[in-house]
Amino acid sequence: MKITPKVAVSVVFVAAMFVSILDTTIVNVALPKIAEGFGVPVTGIGSMVTGYLVSLAVVIPASGWLADRFGAKRVFLFAFALFTVASALCGFAADEGQLIAFRILQGVGGGMLTPVGMAMLLRAYPPAERMRANQILMVPTAIAPALGPVLGGLLVDGVGWRWVFFINLPIGLAAIVFGALTLPEHRDNAAGRFDLAGFVLAGAGFAGLMYALSEGSGLGWGSARVLVTGLGGVVLLALLAVVELRKREPMLHLRLYSDRLFRWTNVSSIFSAAGFMGVLFLIPLMLQEGHGFSALHAGLYTFPEALGVMLGSQLVPRMYRRVGPRRMMGFGLAIVAALILLAGWVTGPLIPVVMFFLGYVMAHVFIPASTAAFTTVSKGLSAQASTLFTALRQLGAALGIALLSTVLAVARPEGAAPTTGTYHWAFLAAAVMSLIGSAIAWKINDADAAPTMVPAKVVTVEPEPVPA
């Protein structure tokens, strides 16, 4: 049986998304055991989490140009191989220094997977079929964050912390071999010269901002290190915008934001990712600190979110074609805000029920956003568009976790024991972020997303590209 490009891209990208998302959540569960194994405090080993996030931030901006210049298939498989090899090296690390270094290397590979894989997906699926593609992608996006705490608890308690890294190997090796045999190649001969200034400004700016967001709640937002990296990152990103808008061949095509559909779906997605990822961060902590759950027990209570996403993703297409992304995202994020508030106040078996419905509604937000965002983006700019989309979602997730960590620290009196009441203000902050995303979603014009709202057989032309 011949494997079509659509099937090949879907299978390999789903595998990549699954291991990269799973890796983040599963490692967080293992941090105490890793620190214990190396005889260092958890705060010392926490640098590997920050290092991973910073290396992601550095490489993401260059992903689009690399895919256009050297070929999406080649870059994607190289990134997947690097991520897989670095996972093995992390598992064999002899001390915390080696683990941090290998984790940074892992982030370099992981940072290229999502934007390059998404670019391949956009080229393989025409606008009217992208809803189907995004349904497929919701599987790893939903399952991996919820499965991480469960699987992490089982592996750490059963066979040791090193297996939270080794688990990536069979999936990675199988996907790389499959991709090498089946993925189509695409290279944009008009990729242009490498934009060194754009790469330096984007990499340093995103890295500085990500470092400040990940360390701010722990070191204190007034600490010199956080202020310098955070404010420095903002300044560099502002300078990046000035420089890139003046270039004919920029590293990041910021003129894509002149298209209102791409702009508003991106901005709304920042806040939806911040609220949702913030809740996935809060719930396990609250269950363990406030209710005395084990990590595994907390993970099992969180897992129904994945079931809700999977069910919701099957029902989205029909509603999307009739309702459109504007109302689905606008109403959806308002309902998410209410569910987030409810999640902070309910107890016992009601928590998994709320998590299920939270996942169900989020499917009605994430899929329309990912489907509509690239409607008016030409295939030639798909790699650049996916790079921008990925960078902002990553920034939104980091922003959400950083803000909620800070709210928790402020709400908890110094030396006081953690309680469920401590978390109420954090859940309120997460709900506010979702409401902001809802307000922004109402700026979306459904007419712009029309090519994605009809059956595939009706669409016979590609949309006009936005200004390059």
Secondary structure, 3 states (H helix, E strand, C coil): CCCCHHHHHHHHHHHHHHHHHHHHHHHHHHHHHHHHHHCCCHHHHCHHHHHHHHHHHHHHHHHHHHHHHHCHHHHHHHHHHHHHHHHHHHHHCCCHHHHHHHHHHHHHHHHHHHHHHHHHHHHHCCHHHHHHHHHHHHHHHHHHHHHHHHHHHHHHHHCCCCHHHHCHHHHHHHHHHHHHHHCCCCCCCCCCCCCHHHHHHHHHHHHHHHHHHHHHHHHCCCCHHHHHHHHHHHHHHHHHHHHHHCCCCCCCCHHHHHCHHHHHHHHHHHHHHHHHHHHHHHHHHHHHHCCCCCHHHHHHHHCHHHHHHHHHHHHHHHHHHHHCHHHHHHHHHHHHHHHHHHHHHCCCCHHHHHHHHHHHHHHHHHHHHHHHHCCCCCHHHHHHHHHHHHHHHHHHHHHHHHHHHHHHHHHCCCCCCCCHHHHHHHHHHHHHHHHHHHHHHCCCCHHHHHHHCCCHHHCCCCCCCCCC
